[in-house]
Amino acid sequence: MQAALSLQAALPAELHRLLLVFCRISAALLLLPGFGDAGVPARIRTLAALAMALCLAPVAGPASPGGATLETLRMVVAEITAGIVLGLLGRLVVAGIQAAGQVIGQCIGLANIFTTGMGPDPSATLGAAIQAGSIAALFAIGGHHAALRAVAESYEVVALGSLPALPQTAELLALAVARCFALAVQLAMPFLVLALAANLAMAGINRALPSMPVFMIGAPALLLAGLYLLAATAPSLLGEALGALGQGMQLR
């Protein structure tokens, strides 16, 4: 009888803790690369978040029975905010990869070819291809474990039911945005140099031979050279993208 009473007293506290952990994990999975893409059904994402919450709830923090409604709502909002910050750290890296693909396509003349891509919005073909390749390589080498580990270790940085500290959160997001732009420039730099050299060459030829249809000859040549350069630099592109994804999920 005493055990039954103890279980009855502990069960609301455990359910309250499970709810808070589920809120943080589900918000993070909504934005994390691979997990939060449009191709993943919402039901699968919810079941994955619930399974992770069941595993992490015992180590997330002390269980406490839910107090007033406003206090519980505040804790839920705090957990969702922490999950969104975690998801944004990885999503901003993917945005950099997608921006690099857009710039690469514009440099070699494929910017006007759009496809569905990994997200709900249409994106350039090269950007969608590089993004899909990076996500596939990330899961192939087990890199998604770093994102899940970051979610689990986030309870050491942000306590259960607490809002993330504003200065540290702002610094993390600012570094993530800077890393996003740096990654986009780094991945697209060879193609920017190629486009600059090709346009300078076509300008010189047009100045020397005004009657020659330079654009009709130069555009296919630039496209062919760009595709060859993409094939040569694809391993390096994926390596840099994977390194940025792993670095982007570091919370300290």
C-alpha angles and dihedrals in degrees: 000000000000091000091051091052092049091050091048090052095046098045097075090050092051092048090049091052091046090053092052094047091048091053093055095044096045091049090050094047089051090067107023115111112266095005095061099042121121092247092066111087115238091233092057091047091050093049091048091051091049092050091050091047091054089052097044101038095083092055100034095087144293116320117239128178113250113266126196119351093248092051092050090048090051091052092048091051090048092052093047090050091052090049092049091052090051092049093047092056089064098033093057090058090053089050089056091051091049092048090051090053090050091052092046091051091049091050095053098035104261100105094107095058108093132186137175096262126177096309134058094258124074114257137182115284095241093046091051092046094050091045093049091047092050093050092046092049090046092057093040093059094040094251092141087073087072090060092048090046090052090054091051093046092047089084088067089057101035115031121228111279095010129117116243113259108264099223094049092043092050090049092050093049092045090052090047092052091047089049089050093056093041091051092049092051093044094051095044098042097095090051092047089054090047092050091048092050093046094049092047090050092049091048091052093047091048090051092049097041109026093175095057115099093236096173094052090054101033099049096060090042091052091048092050093047090047093052091049090049091048091052090050096047099038095099091050091047092053092045093052091045092051091047091051091049091052093046092046092062094057109115097190 
